[in-house]
Amino acid sequence: MFNSSGQAFSVFKLLIAAVVAVVILTLLLSIIGRIDIIGQRDPQEEAGKIVNAIAPQRAVVRISGEVIFNPNTGISNRGVASATRGSLADNQVCVLVGDFQDEEDRFQYQSGVSVIYTGSSAQNAAIIAICDTGSAMYNDRDYFRNYTGERGITDARDCGCIDPDFNQKCCVVALKRYRG
């Protein structure tokens, strides 16, 4: 009447299907974990990645995708320099408040050293960075307009590494309004 071995085989097939489903789910979750979810990038980490990528080159501009500043988060020259794993010192990185310079109530800015977001809700932004010798940046009056364009870095007077006698690498990192 009943084939007991047939019933056992269907249970075995169900068990195999469950194991395969768990393996596929595990693979998918590990892949998704490696993908940057849009708008969830940490500003300090993103600034470090950008500068690390362009530091060996001269006059190369890189602009990030959207980064999110949560209350009391920010970017510092020390954090960016450490992301380069020793290829840049703190005094070779300049951090600027950029497009948010008129928002002192939401951004604390320490001249060329750090930018801290003090607002009460998350703020989206983008990061723009360029590296060259400090003397090259200083000696070309239109350097930032020429290399970063109209919507690029406009004011880098607070950067100590932009100096006629500074022949080492100088990387300028600034905040931009994110324009998705």
MDAnalysis code that builds the backbone (N, CA, C; Angstrom):
import MDAnalysis as mda
import numpy as np

u = mda.Universe.empty(540, n_residues=180, atom_resindex=np.repeat(np.arange(180), 3), trajectory=True)
u.add_TopologyAttr("name", ["N", "CA", "C"] * 180)
u.add_TopologyAttr("resid", np.arange(1, 181))
u.add_TopologyAttr("resname", ["MET", "PHE", "ASN", "SER", "SER", "GLY", "GLN", "ALA", "PHE", "SER", "VAL", "PHE", "LYS", "LEU", "LEU", "ILE", "ALA", "ALA", "VAL", "VAL", "ALA", "VAL", "VAL", "ILE", "LEU", "THR", "LEU", "LEU", "LEU", "SER", "ILE", "ILE", "GLY", "ARG", "ILE", "ASP", "ILE", "ILE", "GLY", "GLN", "ARG", "ASP", "PRO", "GLN", "GLU", "GLU", "ALA", "GLY", "LYS", "ILE", "VAL", "ASN", "ALA", "ILE", "ALA", "PRO", "GLN", "ARG", "ALA", "VAL", "VAL", "ARG", "ILE", "SER", "GLY", "GLU", "VAL", "ILE", "PHE", "ASN", "PRO", "ASN", "THR", "GLY", "ILE", "SER", "ASN", "ARG", "GLY", "VAL", "ALA", "SER", "ALA", "THR", "ARG", "GLY", "SER", "LEU", "ALA", "ASP", "ASN", "GLN", "VAL", "CYS", "VAL", "LEU", "VAL", "GLY", "ASP", "PHE", "GLN", "ASP", "GLU", "GLU", "ASP", "ARG", "PHE", "GLN", "TYR", "GLN", "SER", "GLY", "VAL", "SER", "VAL", "ILE", "TYR", "THR", "GLY", "SER", "SER", "ALA", "GLN", "ASN", "ALA", "ALA", "ILE", "ILE", "ALA", "ILE", "CYS", "ASP", "THR", "GLY", "SER", "ALA", "MET", "TYR", "ASN", "ASP", "ARG", "ASP", "TYR", "PHE", "ARG", "ASN", "TYR", "THR", "GLY", "GLU", "ARG", "GLY", "ILE", "THR", "ASP", "ALA", "ARG", "ASP", "CYS", "GLY", "CYS", "ILE", "ASP", "PRO", "ASP", "PHE", "ASN", "GLN", "LYS", "CYS", "CYS", "VAL", "VAL", "ALA", "LEU", "LYS", "ARG", "TYR", "ARG", "GLY"])
u.atoms.positions = np.array([
    [0.799, -1.191, 0.000],
    [0.000, 0.000, 0.000],
    [0.849, 1.265, 0.000],
    [1.527, 1.525, 1.116],
    [2.375, 2.705, 1.191],
    [3.819, 2.301, 0.963],
    [4.498, 3.098, 0.218],
    [5.909, 2.844, -0.039],
    [6.711, 3.674, 0.952],
    [7.188, 3.048, 2.009],
    [7.872, 3.772, 3.073],
    [9.202, 4.347, 2.605],
    [9.857, 3.702, 1.659],
    [11.128, 4.252, 1.178],
    [10.887, 5.509, 0.335],
    [9.751, 5.615, -0.320],
    [9.413, 6.809, -1.095],
    [9.171, 8.001, -0.204],
    [8.543, 7.770, 0.954],
    [8.298, 8.866, 1.880],
    [9.618, 9.367, 2.463],
    [10.510, 8.484, 2.768],
    [11.817, 8.873, 3.302],
    [12.604, 9.664, 2.266],
    [12.481, 9.305, 1.007],
    [13.197, 10.023, -0.054],
    [12.687, 11.457, -0.177],
    [11.395, 11.687, -0.036],
    [10.860, 13.047, -0.148],
    [11.331, 13.909, 1.031],
    [11.453, 13.332, 2.222],
    [11.986, 14.062, 3.372],
    [13.453, 14.408, 3.119],
    [14.192, 13.467, 2.563],
    [15.593, 13.696, 2.244],
    [15.739, 14.832, 1.214],
    [14.888, 14.856, 0.194],
    [14.910, 15.936, -0.803],
    [14.622, 17.283, -0.147],
    [13.688, 17.322, 0.784],
    [13.344, 18.545, 1.493],
    [14.533, 19.026, 2.322],
    [15.225, 18.110, 2.972],
    [16.403, 18.455, 3.761],
    [17.506, 19.024, 2.874],
    [17.746, 18.412, 1.726],
    [18.758, 18.901, 0.773],
    [18.385, 20.310, 0.296],
    [17.114, 20.533, -0.022],
    [16.663, 21.850, -0.483],
    [16.880, 22.903, 0.596],
    [16.628, 22.568, 1.863],
    [16.828, 23.512, 2.969],
    [18.301, 23.867, 3.123],
    [19.180, 22.868, 3.018],
    [20.626, 23.117, 3.126],
    [21.105, 24.018, 1.987],
    [20.651, 23.743, 0.778],
    [21.032, 24.567, -0.375],
    [20.526, 25.995, -0.187],
    [19.318, 26.172, 0.310],
    [18.761, 27.508, 0.543],
    [19.587, 28.280, 1.568],
    [20.017, 27.619, 2.635],
    [20.844, 28.268, 3.656],
    [22.193, 28.683, 3.071],
    [22.802, 27.856, 2.254],
    [24.085, 28.183, 1.621],
    [23.918, 29.392, 0.698],
    [22.879, 29.413, -0.108],
    [22.641, 30.535, -1.022],
    [22.393, 31.817, -0.230],
    [21.601, 31.744, 0.819],
    [21.324, 32.911, 1.655],
    [22.601, 33.440, 2.293],
    [23.451, 32.545, 2.773],
    [24.726, 32.956, 3.374],
    [25.602, 33.675, 2.350],
    [25.683, 33.147, 1.149],
    [26.472, 33.798, 0.093],
    [25.914, 35.173, -0.248],
    [24.609, 35.284, -0.391],
    [23.997, 36.569, -0.716],
    [24.241, 37.607, 0.369],
    [24.099, 37.212, 1.616],
    [24.323, 38.147, 2.714],
    [25.778, 38.601, 2.779],
    [26.721, 37.728, 2.495],
    [28.123, 38.143, 2.510],
    [28.428, 39.093, 1.357],
    [27.809, 38.889, 0.216],
    [27.998, 39.805, -0.920],
    [27.382, 41.157, -0.616],
    [26.183, 41.176, -0.083],
    [25.507, 42.434, 0.244],
    [26.293, 43.206, 1.290],
    [26.912, 42.513, 2.218],
    [27.702, 43.171, 3.248],
    [28.900, 43.919, 2.699],
    [29.404, 43.526, 1.543],
    [30.565, 44.187, 0.932],
    [30.179, 45.378, 0.086],
    [28.937, 45.488, -0.292],
    [28.471, 46.579, -1.146],
    [28.210, 47.805, -0.292],
    [28.724, 48.978, -0.737],
    [28.421, 50.221, -0.049],
    [26.966, 50.571, -0.301],
    [26.208, 50.644, 0.771],
    [24.820, 51.045, 0.625],
    [24.815, 52.549, 0.411],
    [24.138, 53.000, -0.624],
    [24.152, 54.406, -1.006],
    [23.757, 55.268, 0.182],
    [24.576, 56.301, 0.413],
    [24.272, 57.244, 1.466],
    [24.686, 56.817, 2.851],
    [25.362, 55.704, 2.992],
    [25.721, 55.220, 4.310],
    [27.226, 55.254, 4.535],
    [27.953, 56.007, 3.757],
    [29.405, 56.056, 3.912],
    [29.800, 57.003, 5.037],
    [30.801, 56.598, 5.804],
    [31.337, 57.414, 6.883],
    [32.260, 58.474, 6.292],
    [32.075, 59.750, 6.638],
    [32.887, 60.822, 6.038],
    [34.396, 60.662, 6.252],
    [34.814, 60.325, 7.482],
    [36.248, 60.178, 7.754],
    [36.846, 59.038, 6.930],
    [36.152, 57.922, 6.906],
    [36.627, 56.765, 6.160],
    [36.681, 57.065, 4.658],
    [35.655, 57.726, 4.135],
    [35.604, 58.043, 2.705],
    [36.704, 59.034, 2.326],
    [36.933, 60.053, 3.163],
    [38.010, 61.015, 2.901],
    [39.363, 60.310, 2.878],
    [39.576, 59.393, 3.809],
    [40.822, 58.625, 3.839],
    [41.020, 57.786, 2.598],
    [39.949, 57.123, 2.142],
    [40.037, 56.307, 0.925],
    [40.376, 57.161, -0.297],
    [39.729, 58.304, -0.416],
    [39.955, 59.174, -1.580],
    [41.396, 59.670, -1.595],
    [41.856, 60.206, -0.470],
    [43.222, 60.744, -0.413],
    [44.244, 59.636, -0.615],
    [44.011, 58.488, -0.048],
    [44.926, 57.363, -0.239],
    [45.044, 56.993, -1.722],
    [43.936, 57.089, -2.444],
    [43.940, 56.741, -3.873],
    [44.645, 57.786, -4.732],
    [44.537, 59.068, -4.369],
    [45.101, 60.115, -5.234],
    [46.428, 60.674, -4.749],
    [46.852, 60.364, -3.535],
    [48.073, 60.943, -2.968],
    [49.324, 60.741, -3.834],
    [49.507, 59.588, -4.478],
    [50.717, 59.421, -5.287],
    [50.728, 60.275, -6.558],
    [49.587, 60.846, -6.918],
    [49.472, 61.598, -8.170],
    [49.455, 63.107, -7.890],
    [49.630, 63.884, -8.940],
    [49.575, 65.344, -8.804],
    [48.385, 65.882, -9.572],
    [47.681, 66.812, -8.937],
    [46.573, 67.552, -9.552],
    [45.439, 66.659, -10.039],
    [45.193, 65.572, -9.336],
    [44.063, 64.695, -9.657],
    [42.969, 64.989, -8.641],
    [41.776, 65.284, -9.141],
    [40.636, 65.604, -8.280],
    [39.747, 64.378, -8.171],
    [39.255, 64.140, -6.987],
    [38.310, 63.039, -6.787],
    [37.171, 63.571, -5.936],
    [35.941, 63.245, -6.322],
    [34.758, 63.632, -5.567],
    [34.020, 62.355, -5.169],
    [33.644, 62.283, -3.904],
    [32.962, 61.092, -3.395],
    [31.499, 61.090, -3.804],
    [30.869, 59.975, -3.541],
    [29.414, 59.919, -3.589],
    [28.901, 60.523, -2.291],
    [27.673, 60.243, -1.980],
    [27.063, 60.792, -0.783],
    [27.680, 60.184, 0.477],
    [28.003, 61.053, 1.432],
    [28.418, 60.627, 2.772],
    [27.434, 61.238, 3.759],
    [27.293, 60.610, 4.903],
    [26.345, 61.083, 5.903],
    [27.099, 61.514, 7.157],
    [26.912, 62.779, 7.526],
    [27.429, 63.288, 8.792],
    [26.322, 63.131, 9.829],
    [26.541, 62.260, 10.785],
    [25.635, 62.150, 11.920],
    [26.115, 63.124, 12.981],
    [25.276, 63.495, 13.935],
    [25.715, 64.431, 14.969],
    [27.026, 63.999, 15.621],
    [27.917, 64.953, 15.784],
    [29.230, 64.772, 16.412],
    [30.162, 63.841, 15.651],
    [30.037, 63.802, 14.338],
    [31.005, 63.084, 13.505],
    [31.726, 64.113, 12.647],
    [32.874, 63.742, 12.121],
    [33.615, 64.697, 11.310],
    [34.810, 64.093, 10.607],
    [35.651, 65.000, 10.140],
    [36.873, 64.635, 9.411],
    [38.026, 65.404, 10.037],
    [39.162, 64.733, 10.202],
    [40.354, 65.418, 10.707],
    [41.541, 65.122, 9.799],
    [42.513, 66.038, 9.807],
    [43.704, 65.811, 8.996],
    [44.482, 64.599, 9.503],
    [44.475, 64.377, 10.798],
    [45.176, 63.216, 11.371],
    [44.537, 61.911, 10.900],
    [43.200, 61.851, 10.882],
    [42.504, 60.646, 10.429],
    [42.749, 60.357, 8.962],
    [42.744, 61.411, 8.147],
    [42.999, 61.237, 6.711],
    [44.442, 60.784, 6.495],
    [45.386, 61.438, 7.184],
    [46.796, 61.065, 7.039],
    [47.038, 59.617, 7.466],
    [46.385, 59.172, 8.534],
    [46.600, 57.790, 8.979],
    [46.047, 56.783, 7.969],
    [45.037, 57.176, 7.205],
    [44.490, 56.277, 6.176],
    [45.491, 56.034, 5.052],
    [46.485, 56.920, 4.907],
    [47.495, 56.749, 3.857],
    [48.629, 55.831, 4.318],
    [48.532, 55.321, 5.528],
    [49.498, 54.374, 6.097],
    [50.940, 54.888, 6.020],
    [51.101, 56.152, 6.426],
    [52.439, 56.705, 6.525],
    [52.943, 57.461, 5.317],
    [52.206, 57.479, 4.209],
    [52.712, 58.221, 3.049],
    [52.493, 59.729, 3.204],
    [51.596, 60.136, 4.097],
    [51.390, 61.559, 4.382],
    [51.414, 61.783, 5.890],
    [51.952, 62.928, 6.288],
    [51.911, 63.337, 7.693],
    [50.709, 64.263, 7.895],
    [50.361, 64.498, 9.159],
    [49.214, 65.363, 9.467],
    [49.328, 66.725, 8.793],
    [50.542, 67.307, 8.793],
    [50.718, 68.649, 8.235],
    [50.655, 68.679, 6.707],
    [50.500, 67.516, 6.071],
    [50.376, 67.448, 4.623],
    [48.919, 67.293, 4.182],
    [48.007, 67.299, 5.144],
    [46.575, 67.186, 4.838],
    [45.877, 68.405, 5.426],
    [45.036, 69.011, 4.615],
    [44.272, 70.177, 5.044],
    [42.787, 69.861, 4.856],
    [42.012, 70.024, 5.920],
    [40.581, 69.749, 5.876],
    [39.826, 71.078, 5.921],
    [38.924, 71.262, 4.953],
    [38.158, 72.505, 4.845],
    [36.662, 72.235, 4.964],
    [35.932, 73.189, 5.491],
    [34.488, 73.061, 5.643],
    [33.770, 73.284, 4.310],
    [34.443, 73.880, 3.341],
    [33.924, 74.016, 1.980],
    [32.590, 74.718, 1.878],
    [31.625, 74.065, 1.245],
    [30.311, 74.660, 0.992],
    [29.522, 74.977, 2.257],
    [29.948, 74.465, 3.389],
    [29.208, 74.668, 4.632],
    [29.845, 75.755, 5.506],
    [30.686, 76.604, 4.925],
    [31.394, 77.616, 5.711],
    [30.469, 78.634, 6.360],
    [29.283, 78.838, 5.830],
    [28.340, 79.792, 6.414],
    [27.416, 79.144, 7.440],
    [27.706, 77.930, 7.831],
    [26.841, 77.213, 8.770],
    [27.586, 76.886, 10.059],
    [28.109, 77.939, 10.704],
    [28.880, 77.756, 11.935],
    [28.063, 77.124, 13.050],
    [26.734, 77.263, 12.989],
    [25.896, 76.670, 14.028],
    [25.804, 75.151, 13.892],
    [26.161, 74.620, 12.725],
    [26.068, 73.168, 12.510],
    [27.416, 72.505, 12.262],
    [28.433, 73.262, 11.904],
    [29.756, 72.699, 11.648],
    [30.799, 73.466, 12.453],
    [31.528, 72.756, 13.312],
    [32.662, 73.350, 14.013],
    [33.885, 73.124, 13.144],
    [34.606, 74.193, 12.890],
    [35.725, 74.125, 11.967],
    [36.981, 74.622, 12.657],
    [38.007, 73.789, 12.695],
    [39.299, 74.202, 13.217],
    [40.231, 74.355, 12.030],
    [40.638, 75.542, 11.765],
    [41.417, 75.967, 10.613],
    [42.340, 74.904, 10.007],
    [41.876, 74.268, 8.936],
    [42.671, 73.292, 8.202],
    [42.870, 71.959, 8.886],
    [42.401, 71.815, 10.126],
    [42.682, 70.620, 10.917],
    [41.491, 69.671, 10.979],
    [40.289, 70.205, 11.249],
    [39.133, 69.321, 11.389],
    [37.830, 70.048, 11.125],
    [36.820, 69.252, 10.790],
    [35.450, 69.717, 10.631],
    [34.585, 68.721, 11.396],
    [33.793, 69.218, 12.341],
    [32.906, 68.374, 13.137],
    [31.476, 68.854, 12.915],
    [30.597, 67.920, 12.597],
    [29.184, 68.250, 12.409],
    [28.492, 68.203, 13.765],
    [27.853, 69.312, 14.147],
    [27.197, 69.397, 15.455],
    [25.689, 69.560, 15.334],
    [25.148, 69.390, 14.147],
    [23.704, 69.502, 13.959],
    [22.966, 68.402, 14.705],
    [21.644, 68.521, 14.730],
    [20.845, 67.562, 15.490],
    [20.347, 66.380, 14.664],
    [20.334, 66.507, 13.348],
    [19.921, 65.388, 12.494],
    [20.986, 65.163, 11.428],
    [20.919, 64.040, 10.765],
    [21.937, 63.677, 9.777],
    [22.016, 64.704, 8.646],
    [23.227, 64.931, 8.140],
    [23.471, 65.872, 7.039],
    [24.217, 65.129, 5.936],
    [23.656, 65.148, 4.724],
    [24.379, 64.516, 3.626],
    [25.326, 65.531, 2.995],
    [26.397, 65.036, 2.415],
    [27.416, 65.882, 1.794],
    [28.216, 65.021, 0.831],
    [29.146, 65.645, 0.152],
    [30.128, 64.943, -0.667],
    [31.495, 65.462, -0.249],
    [32.522, 64.728, -0.587],
    [33.894, 65.119, -0.253],
    [34.668, 65.280, -1.546],
    [35.385, 66.392, -1.664],
    [36.251, 66.627, -2.817],
    [37.682, 66.714, -2.296],
    [38.616, 66.129, -3.027],
    [40.013, 66.150, -2.599],
    [40.927, 66.292, -3.808],
    [42.059, 66.947, -3.577],
    [43.100, 67.096, -4.597],
    [44.449, 67.112, -3.882],
    [45.455, 66.526, -4.505],
    [46.806, 66.492, -3.938],
    [47.808, 67.025, -4.965],
    [48.779, 67.759, -4.488],
    [49.869, 68.292, -5.305],
    [50.933, 68.770, -4.326],
    [52.010, 69.358, -4.822],
    [52.960, 69.954, -3.891],
    [52.358, 71.264, -3.384],
    [52.679, 71.603, -2.148],
    [52.160, 72.843, -1.580],
    [52.602, 74.060, -2.371],
    [53.825, 74.027, -2.881],
    [54.321, 75.174, -3.654],
    [53.598, 75.310, -4.988],
    [53.254, 74.199, -5.628],
    [52.507, 74.265, -6.891],
    [51.137, 74.891, -6.668],
    [50.481, 74.517, -5.581],
    [49.181, 75.100, -5.260],
    [49.310, 76.591, -4.960],
    [50.367, 76.957, -4.250],
    [50.573, 78.353, -3.872],
    [50.919, 79.229, -5.076],
    [51.786, 78.735, -5.938],
    [52.309, 79.554, -7.039],
    [51.321, 79.780, -8.180],
    [50.272, 78.982, -8.272],
    [49.256, 79.164, -9.312],
    [48.034, 79.806, -8.661],
    [47.849, 81.081, -8.906],
    [46.762, 81.842, -8.287],
    [45.387, 81.227, -8.568],
    [45.238, 80.624, -9.723],
    [43.963, 80.020, -10.121],
    [43.982, 78.496, -10.000],
    [44.862, 77.962, -9.173],
    [45.040, 76.517, -9.080],
    [43.727, 75.779, -8.869],
    [42.993, 76.158, -7.850],
    [41.771, 75.408, -7.523],
    [40.681, 75.599, -8.569],
    [40.573, 76.777, -9.133],
    [39.592, 76.981, -10.203],
    [39.975, 76.163, -11.438],
    [41.256, 76.120, -11.749],
    [41.726, 75.370, -12.918],
    [41.523, 73.861, -12.768],
    [41.767, 73.345, -11.570],
    [41.731, 71.895, -11.384],
    [40.429, 71.353, -10.809],
    [39.731, 72.154, -10.006],
    [38.503, 71.632, -9.398],
    [37.249, 72.261, -9.999],
    [37.404, 73.238, -10.854],
    [36.256, 73.813, -11.556],
    [35.436, 74.767, -10.708],
    [34.354, 75.224, -11.286],
    [33.485, 76.205, -10.643],
    [32.875, 75.696, -9.333],
    [32.517, 74.421, -9.286],
    [31.874, 73.870, -8.097],
    [32.871, 73.163, -7.197],
    [34.148, 73.414, -7.384],
    [35.170, 72.719, -6.608],
    [35.586, 73.482, -5.368],
    [36.839, 73.368, -5.024],
    [37.389, 74.035, -3.845],
    [37.585, 75.505, -4.194],
    [37.026, 76.385, -3.374],
    [37.100, 77.813, -3.696],
    [38.033, 78.596, -2.790],
    [38.226, 78.151, -1.570],
    [39.026, 78.929, -0.639],
    [39.871, 77.987, 0.217],
    [41.178, 78.046, 0.021],
    [42.077, 77.168, 0.776],
    [43.110, 77.976, 1.554],
    [42.745, 79.184, 1.960],
    [43.688, 80.030, 2.693],
    [44.091, 79.442, 4.037],
    [43.249, 78.585, 4.611],
    [43.539, 78.015, 5.930],
    [44.507, 76.846, 5.887],
    [44.983, 76.490, 4.720],
    [45.858, 75.326, 4.594],
    [47.320, 75.711, 4.791],
    [47.903, 75.210, 5.875],
    [49.298, 75.509, 6.168],
    [50.268, 74.896, 5.177],
    [49.876, 73.826, 4.510],
    [50.794, 73.177, 3.570],
    [50.807, 73.873, 2.203],
    [49.921, 74.822, 1.989],
    [49.962, 75.603, 0.741],
    [50.862, 76.802, 1.013],
    [52.104, 76.647, 0.597],
    [53.154, 77.599, 0.944],
    [54.195, 77.576, -0.174],
    [54.808, 78.720, -0.488],
    [55.788, 78.724, -1.591],
    [57.009, 77.851, -1.326],
    [57.308, 77.581, -0.061],
    [58.484, 76.786, 0.286],
    [58.152, 75.337, 0.647],
    [56.884, 74.949, 0.524],
    [56.469, 73.590, 0.892],
    [56.477, 72.735, -0.364],
    [57.583, 72.010, -0.591],
    [57.734, 71.204, -1.801],
    [57.281, 69.762, -1.611],
    [56.719, 69.465, -0.449],
    [56.172, 68.136, -0.200],
    [54.730, 68.086, -0.686],
    [54.174, 66.899, -0.661],
    [52.783, 66.694, -1.057],
    [51.865, 67.414, -0.080],
    [50.820, 68.030, -0.616],
    [49.776, 68.677, 0.182],
    [48.434, 68.203, -0.382],
    [47.599, 67.635, 0.461],
    [46.281, 67.171, 0.023],
    [45.207, 68.007, 0.700],
    [44.331, 68.580, -0.099],
    [43.252, 69.413, 0.401],
    [41.949, 68.627, 0.279],
    [41.227, 68.531, 1.390],
    [39.958, 67.814, 1.465],
    [38.893, 68.818, 1.878],
    [37.809, 68.905, 1.118],
    [36.750, 69.868, 1.439],
    [35.379, 69.221, 1.328],
    [34.420, 69.788, 2.046],
    [33.042, 69.311, 1.993],
    [32.286, 70.048, 0.902],
    [31.458, 69.302, 0.210],
    [30.606, 69.870, -0.839],
    [29.161, 69.478, -0.541],
    [28.254, 70.281, -1.011],
    [26.847, 69.890, -0.928],
    [26.637, 68.740, -1.891],
    [25.939, 67.724, -1.422],
    [25.697, 66.559, -2.275],
    [24.588, 66.883, -3.253],
    [24.886, 66.648, -4.526],
    [23.917, 66.898, -5.587],
    [23.677, 65.597, -6.339],
    [23.007, 64.668, -5.674],
    [22.697, 63.343, -6.196],
    [22.598, 63.282, -7.633],
])
